[in-house]
Amino acid sequence: MSLPQFTDIISLSNTEISEAIIETENELFNLRFKKATRQNFKSHEIKSTKRRLAQLKTLLTLRLENVDQKEEINN
């Protein structure tokens, strides 16, 4: 399993990104819970989930900053 690529999420809309962030946070919580309760899980999934969450949040932040800058220019 390869790490998630940034190019895979660029085509998503802002609402899809927000939904993916919530879903990824829940997935990360479940992985951490499995680790704490010593259930079977693949440890590399924590790394890839964290990375995907960071990518989603970065993309959403960049898009929101661009929207704010455009609004300032128009005012």
Secondary structure, DSSP 8 states (H G I E B T S, - for coil): -----GGGTTTS-HHHHHHHHHHHHHHHHHHHHHHHTT----THHHHHHHHHHHHHHHHHHHHHHHHHHHHHHH-
